[in-house]
């Protein structure tokens, strides 16, 4: 093969390689599981009465078919609250205070925080699922990672435990909501620990 032809083929191959992009995994998350145990960190930023407020901490999440138990800790790792949710009620327990119980978690968090902490949605979100604004089931993937939910949240599945896995799992989730009760510009960042590091 003449050298000019080899150089032309080499140049063409280099040009094609330069145009190649890494494909984004289109595989959706694995099947929904009723039983999961995981942990992670979260940060909440919001505006109330014209002031920007923020909360940070960690969480442990134990989900079973009929219940969810959440332990919330401050940045030093000290437990500040536990939340127990069943189909009949939701109970918040804080050190030195009487437990508070409501019919559901959304009512409980609205009462205690002034805005709804999306614990009911987190059952889905932590596994890469949501119910979209039209009421349809949404399954996230690295290629399809944003959705607006029926209850007014805008979700972005920002990072994945292993983005090339056959059934990827979320690692970082951003949830935003423009207004919730007397709160404006509410944003929650959830970082899920890799499996086994609950």
N, C-alpha and C positions, 0 to 999 in steps of 0.2 A: 504494500500500500504506500503510495507516495506520501512524503512528509507533509505536504500542504493539505492533503486530505486528512491525515491523522490530526494535524493541528486544528483543522476545521471541526472535526468530530469532537476533539477535546474541548474546544471553545464552546461548541453547542452543548456538550454535557455540562460544562461549568455554568453556562447560562441557565440551563434547565434546573440545575441544583440550586442556583441562586433564587429561582422563582418558587422552589418548593417550600411549603409551609408545614409546620407540624399540625397534624389534625387534632381537633378537640374531640375527646371521647364522647360519643353520643349515647353510650349505654346508660340507662336509667338506674336509679338506686335499686337495691335488693328488695325482696318482698317485705312488706310491713310486718313487724314483729310485735306481738302483744307484751312480750317479756323482754325487757332490756335493763341493763345496769350500766350507767356511764357517769362520767364527771366532766367538769370543765370549769371555765371561767366566764364571767359575764361582766359587761359594763353597760350601764344605763345612763344616758344623757337626755335631759329634758329641760324645758323652759316653763317656769311657773311664776306668775305674778311679775313677769319681766326679768326674772333672774334665771341664769343658767345653773342647773343643778346636775350632779353626777353621783353615781353609786358604782362601786366595783366590788367584786368578791368572787367566790367560787361556789360551785354547786355539786351535789351528788344527786343523781336521778335514779330511782328504783321504780320501774313500771311493771305491773302485773296485769292480767286481763281485767280485773275489777278495781284496780287502785293505782295511784301514783303517790310515792313518797319523795319529797324534795327536801334536802338539807341545804340551807344557805349559810355561807361562812364569810366573815370579813376578810380583808387582805392578809391578816395575820393567821388565818386558818381557824379562828374561833367561831363556833356555831352561833349564829344570831337568830335563826328561826328555822322551824320545820313546818312543812305544809303537807297535810295528808288529804288526798282527794279520793272519794269513792263516788259511785253513781248517786248516792243519797245526799252527800254533804262534802264540804271542804272545811278543814280546820287548820288555823294558823296558831302555832305555839311559839312564843318568844320567852326568853329567860326573864323571870320576875314578873310576868304578866299572866292574867287569866287567858286561857285559850279562847280564840274567837272562832265561831262556826257559822257558816252560811249554807244555803242550799246548793251553791255551786262556786267554783273557783273564781269565775269572773266577778260575781257579786262580792265575794270576800276580798279580792284584791282592790276592787273599786272602793270598797268601804275603808280598807286600811291604808291604801296608798294614795287614793284620790284618782287613780287611773288603773285600767285593767292590765295587769301583768298577764301575758298570753299563755298561761300554763296549759289551758285546754288545747291551744294550737300547738304547743311544744311537743305534745305526744306525737304529732305528725312531723313537725319541722325538724326535730333532732334526727329523724330517719330519712329526711329528704323529700317529704311529702307535704302537701297543703291542699286546701279546698279553695279554688280560685274564685274570683268575683262573680262568675256565672254559676257557681255551685258545683263545678266539675272537679274531679280528683286530679291533682297535679303531681307528677313524679319528676323530680329534678334530675339533671345530669350536668356534667361539666359544660356541655354545649347549650343546654337549656336550663339556665340557672336563676331566672327571675320570674316572680309571680306577684300579683296583687290578690289578696285574700278577700273572702266574702265579708270578714269583719273589719276590713279597713287597713290591714297591714300590707306593706310592700316588702317582700322578702328577696334577698339576694344570697344565693349559696355561693360564697366567694372563694372558698378553698375546699379541697377534698382530701381525705385521709390518704388515698392513693388514686389520683385522677385517672390512671390507666387500668384500674381494676375492672374486672368484668361487671361487678356490681359495686360502684363507688359509694362511699359513705361521706356525708358532710363533715367538714372540720371547722369551718368558720361560716357563720350565718349572720347577716346584717338584717335587722328588722326595723322598719321605720313607719311612723304614723304621724300625720300632720297635726291632729288634735284628738285628745282623748280626755273627756271630762274637762277639768280646769288646767290641763297640761297641753302645751304646744310643743311641736317639733320633738317628739319622743323617738329616740333611737336606742336600739339594744344590739350589742355585739356579743355573740355567743361563740366561744372557742371550745370545741369538744376535744377532750383528751383522746389520744389513740387508744384502741382497745387494750385492756390490761393495765392501763394507767389511771383508772377511775379516780 
